[in-house]
Amino acid sequence: MTKSLFSIASIVLLGVAQTALAAGDYNDVPSSDPQYKQCLVYSSKNYEGGNAASPIPGQTKMAAFCECMWNETPEDFKGNLAKFSESPQGKKINKTCEKYSNWGD
């Protein structure tokens, strides 16, 4: 279990570091943002290919996807970004973010 927690923590820290170096089209996500961190953890557990490089220099596909989701959802959105992307309401944003991160079908 400790190894699993270490892996999750490593992924979150890697994603935060990559966001700081990114030069994408979106506002950078604050490194302490809990929604962004939650998106990285959920995406890492539930999807494959997220650690591959995205078109955004210095970002993985997972980091670029979560950054896009963070920027595309309304300011007052308080839920899980990755779970929202799976919902009927989040379908359009999901398509946008898959294209942005080059992480999709």
N, C-alpha and C positions, 0 to 999 in steps of 0.2 A: 504494500500500500504506500509506503514511503517513496518508493521508486516512482510510482504513478503520480504522486503529488509533486515530486521533483520534476518530472517530465512536463506536467501541466504548467508549473511555475516557469520552467525554461521556455516553453512555447510563448507564454504571455510576455515574458521579458524580451524575447527575441522579436515578437511582434511590435512591442512598444519601441524598441530600438530602431526597427526598420521604419516605423512611422516617422520618427524624428528625422531620418535621413531622406525620406521620400520627397519627390518633387512632382507630385501628381497634380491633377486639376482641382482637387478638393482642398478644403481647409484641413490642416493637420489636426488630428485628434489629440486632445491633451493626454499626456502619458498616464495620468491617474484616472482616466475615465472608466468607470466600472462597466458601462454598457459595451464599450469596445473590447475590454478584456474578456467579458463574458462571451462576446461573439467569437473571439479567437479560440477560447476553450471549447465552446460548443462545436464550432466548425472543425476543429482538430479531431474531436471525438467522433463526429458523425459523417464527415466527408473525406474523400481521398484526393490527393493531388494538390492540397493547399500549400505545401511547402515549396512547390516549384516557383520559379521566378515569374513575376507578373511583368506586364509591359512598363510598369512604373519602376524606374531605377531604384534599387535598394529595397524593394518590397516583394514579399511572397504574394502569391495569388490570394491566400487567406487574409493577409494584412490589407491588401488593396480592396478586397471584397468588403471587409468589415469597415474600412474607412469610408467606402462608398455608402454602405448601409447607414452608417452614423450620420453622414452628411445629407442623405436623401430622405430620411424619416423626419417627420415634423419635430420642431423644437421640444414640444411637450410630450413626446413619446417616451415612455418609461419602461417598456418591456424588453424582452430578449430580441435583439436585432436579427440573429440568424433564424430563430423560430418564426419571427414575423415574415421573413423572406419566403418561408414555406407556406404561408397562409394565402387564401384567395386575395385578401387585401394587399398583401406584399408582393404579389406575383410580378407586377410591372416594375417595381423597384428591384426585385431580384434579377430580372432580365437585364436591366441597366447595369447593375453591379457585376453580374457575370461577364458582360461585355467589357466593362471597364477593367476588370481584373484578368480577363481572358481565362476565366475559370467556369466552364460550362460545357454543354454538349457540343 
